Amino acid sequence: MESGMPLSGGQRALIRESWQRVSGSPVQHGLVLFTRLFDLDPDLLPLFQYNCKQFASPQECLSAPEFLDHIRKVMLVIDAAVSHLENLSCLEEYLCNLGKKHQAVGVKVESFSTVGESLLYMLEKCLGAAFSPEVQEAWSKLYSAVVKAMRRGWETPPEGD
């Protein structure tokens, strides 16, 4: 799984170091990410439904236990990518299937750019001055590689087609 240009050793180190500061509070930082996501694109809110319950507001969604579980899962996917920086290709099939699941619930591929922007926003808020242009570039490359693999889920026909 390549993003066009593989991550350099220095970029992998920047990602690991910055993630270490974020990963200790995954729900707290995930809430920053998703709050920003809903600020940027409120139309994504209806995609998050649990037991056919539609959320009236981002705040209601962000406080729902089921949504907090979703945040934990998102942060675990990021953690897996960080843990496998030397061999991202081992996550290829998992990420492709994750893409299929997102497509099945109505997520549009275009929404991933907004998620990426929200991820960078969360990292900037968490890291403060440590969020350098180099850190931003490293995370952007990693996110691009993850999204590229997930996009294959949109392109791969479902089993039986």
Solvent accessible surface area in square Angstrom, and as a share of the most:
residue,aa,sasa,rsa
1,M,36,0.16
2,E,93,0.42
3,S,33,0.21
4,G,62,0.60
5,M,119,0.53
6,P,94,0.59
7,L,17,0.09
8,S,58,0.37
9,G,43,0.41
10,G,47,0.45
11,Q,23,0.10
12,R,58,0.21
13,A,55,0.42
14,L,51,0.25
15,I,0,0.00
16,R,91,0.33
17,E,111,0.50
18,S,6,0.04
19,W,11,0.04
20,Q,141,0.63
21,R,133,0.48
22,V,0,0.00
23,S,40,0.26
24,G,70,0.67
25,S,40,0.26
26,P,49,0.31
27,V,35,0.20
28,Q,114,0.51
29,H,22,0.10
30,G,0,0.00
31,L,53,0.27
32,V,47,0.27
33,L,1,0.01
34,F,9,0.04
35,T,56,0.33
36,R,70,0.25
37,L,4,0.02
38,F,4,0.02
39,D,98,0.51
40,L,65,0.33
41,D,36,0.19
42,P,82,0.52
43,D,116,0.60
44,L,15,0.08
45,L,16,0.08
46,P,64,0.40
47,L,55,0.27
48,F,29,0.12
49,Q,88,0.39
50,Y,50,0.19
51,N,141,0.72
52,C,126,0.76
53,K,100,0.42
54,Q,88,0.39
55,F,10,0.04
56,A,95,0.74
57,S,34,0.22
58,P,36,0.23
59,Q,128,0.57
60,E,58,0.26
61,C,0,0.00
62,L,22,0.11
63,S,79,0.51
64,A,11,0.09
65,P,98,0.61
66,E,69,0.31
67,F,0,0.00
68,L,41,0.20
69,D,69,0.36
70,H,44,0.20
71,I,0,0.00
72,R,105,0.38
73,K,128,0.54
74,V,31,0.18
75,M,5,0.02
76,L,119,0.59
77,V,24,0.14
78,I,22,0.11
79,D,52,0.27
80,A,27,0.21
81,A,3,0.02
82,V,10,0.06
83,S,74,0.48
84,H,70,0.31
85,L,9,0.04
86,E,115,0.52
87,N,80,0.41
88,L,16,0.08
89,S,57,0.37
90,C,69,0.41
91,L,17,0.09
92,E,40,0.18
93,E,130,0.58
94,Y,107,0.41
95,L,1,0.00
96,C,8,0.05
97,N,62,0.32
98,L,29,0.15
99,G,0,0.00
100,K,53,0.22
101,K,134,0.57
102,H,42,0.19
103,Q,79,0.35
104,A,89,0.69
105,V,96,0.55
106,G,32,0.31
107,V,21,0.12
108,K,127,0.54
109,V,24,0.14
110,E,126,0.56
111,S,13,0.09
112,F,16,0.07
113,S,83,0.54
114,T,25,0.15
115,V,35,0.20
116,G,7,0.07
117,E,91,0.41
118,S,0,0.00
119,L,5,0.03
120,L,34,0.17
121,Y,64,0.24
122,M,0,0.00
123,L,0,0.00
124,E,84,0.37
125,K,119,0.50
126,C,33,0.20
127,L,5,0.03
128,G,43,0.41
129,A,112,0.87
130,A,46,0.35
131,F,28,0.12
132,S,32,0.21
133,P,107,0.68
134,E,101,0.45
135,V,7,0.04
136,Q,79,0.35
137,E,90,0.40
138,A,0,0.00
139,W,2,0.01
140,S,41,0.26
141,K,32,0.13
142,L,3,0.02
143,Y,40,0.15
144,S,55,0.35
145,A,3,0.02
146,V,15,0.08
147,V,18,0.10
148,K,109,0.46
149,A,1,0.01
150,M,12,0.05
151,R,108,0.39
152,R,98,0.36
153,G,0,0.00
154,W,49,0.17
155,E,122,0.55
156,T,48,0.28
157,P,85,0.53
158,P,87,0.54
159,E,160,0.72
160,G,87,0.83
161,D,139,0.72
